[in-house]
Amino acid sequence: HLSPSRRHAMLAALATSAASFAPPTEPFDRRVFDRRAFIGGAALAAASRTAPAQAQRSKLIPRSSAESTASFKQYQLSEAKYKPGEESEAFKKAEAARNGGAAGKPSSAQDDLARLGLKSFSDSNTDMCQTWKGCNGR
């Protein structure tokens, strides 16, 4: 991605080289052609050169401190709140609600939509000709 100043420099070099191009009127002189090609190529290469990266450390990433390092180390070495296979009461309650409550029957797509407060397309009674400009009418 080029900066605007680089883009302008590249366009100026391209316009200058295009305006200065003229087919030779005298017999072919290799030195003149080579000089023009070299100058035009050098100008285009200089204009298209990318700017160096100016990387900076993000201010959003907090600096490391002894306190934060110790806190992280304590977190790494701490025991898990729940061992694999154990669930919290909140998880069990949510899982039961998702699976159909106490009845134990799995929920259907319609039940999930109702639980989330959504409508299916067929239930929405949307007239495409009222909402879509590409409709040809009926």
RABEL-V452466 format. One record per residue. N is the residue number from 1. SS is DSSP state (a for helix, b for strand, c for the rest). NEAR is the number of other C-alpha atoms within 8 Angstrom. Layout:
{{N;SS;NEAR} {N;SS;NEAR}}
This chain:
{{1;c;2} {2;c;6} {3;c;6} {4;a;6} {5;a;6} {6;a;10} {7;a;11} {8;a;8} {9;a;9} {10;a;11} {11;a;8} {12;a;8} {13;a;12} {14;a;9} {15;a;8} {16;a;8} {17;a;9} {18;a;7} {19;a;6} {20;a;6} {21;c;6} {22;c;4} {23;c;4} {24;c;6} {25;c;4} {26;c;5} {27;c;5} {28;c;5} {29;c;7} {30;a;6} {31;a;6} {32;a;7} {33;a;8} {34;a;8} {35;a;8} {36;a;8} {37;a;8} {38;a;8} {39;a;8} {40;a;10} {41;a;8} {42;a;8} {43;a;9} {44;a;11} {45;a;8} {46;a;7} {47;a;11} {48;a;9} {49;c;6} {50;c;5} {51;c;4} {52;c;4} {53;c;4} {54;c;4} {55;c;4} {56;c;4} {57;c;5} {58;c;5} {59;c;5} {60;c;4} {61;c;6} {62;c;5} {63;c;4} {64;c;6} {65;c;6} {66;a;6} {67;a;6} {68;a;8} {69;a;9} {70;a;8} {71;a;8} {72;a;8} {73;a;8} {74;a;8} {75;a;7} {76;a;6} {77;a;6} {78;c;6} {79;c;4} {80;c;5} {81;c;4} {82;c;7} {83;c;6} {84;c;4} {85;c;4} {86;c;6} {87;c;7} {88;c;7} {89;a;6} {90;a;6} {91;a;8} {92;a;9} {93;a;8} {94;a;8} {95;a;8} {96;a;11} {97;a;9} {98;a;9} {99;c;10} {100;c;11} {101;a;9} {102;a;6} {103;a;5} {104;c;8} {105;c;7} {106;c;7} {107;c;9} {108;c;6} {109;a;6} {110;a;6} {111;a;8} {112;a;9} {113;a;11} {114;a;9} {115;a;7} {116;a;6} {117;c;6} {118;c;7} {119;c;8} {120;c;7} {121;c;7} {122;c;5} {123;c;6} {124;c;7} {125;c;6} {126;c;6} {127;c;6} {128;a;7} {129;a;10} {130;a;6} {131;a;7} {132;c;7} {133;c;6} {134;c;5} {135;c;7} {136;c;5} {137;c;4} {138;c;2}}
